Amino acid sequence: MALRWCMALKPWTKLGRSDLLVTRIFKLYAERWVSPRTGNEHTFSVIDSPDWVNVVAFDTQGRLILIRQFRFGTGSFTLEVPGGMVDPGEDPRVTAERELREETGYRAGSIVDLGFIYPNPAIQNNKAHMFLAENCVLEGAAQLDAGEDIEIALYSLDAGLAALASGEISHALVAVALQRFSMHREGKLRL
């Protein structure tokens, strides 16, 4: 049972937004809001970014399809599930199928929606969608973007979960995708 403090929360009122930075991947805004509790004005930084997808994928032999790639934010290699940004107007399921094919060369036999999360609602306005792709078949070589170098790694499910437990998989959104998959497998995921 969850304990809750009873306080009638009210939404804040947005006064305006100004551009601070526009890049290929995101926009950074300064937004002014008024607190309904105090009436005071506050300025917050908001990152406007496209939605993302992460795909927990298994080949026809039941092996977890992971990728290893260099990440510039940490300056290191990470072990992840395939994924990427949702193009404008694109359905996240279509993105999941596209990113799986582009990053690994695999085509999904079936796709199951595992829901979404907000990566960091304190400063970001996007969603990370998670999908399960099963019975994936290798159809050809990966079709990598110019800024990607990816190595495919096939793991048993137990080895993949051990990589998460040991910290070898350290990407937070990948960890959540694997958690959602585990909940789905156990019949505990409620969407």
PyMOL commands that set and color helices and strands:
alter all, ss='L'
color gray80, all
select helices_A, chain A and resi 92-104+157-166+172-185
alter helices_A, ss='H'
color red, helices_A
select strands_A, chain A and resi 13-22+27-34+41-48+52-59+64-71+76-80+83-85+106-107+110-117+128-138+150-155
alter strands_A, ss='S'
color yellow, strands_A
deselect
rebuild
show_as cartoon
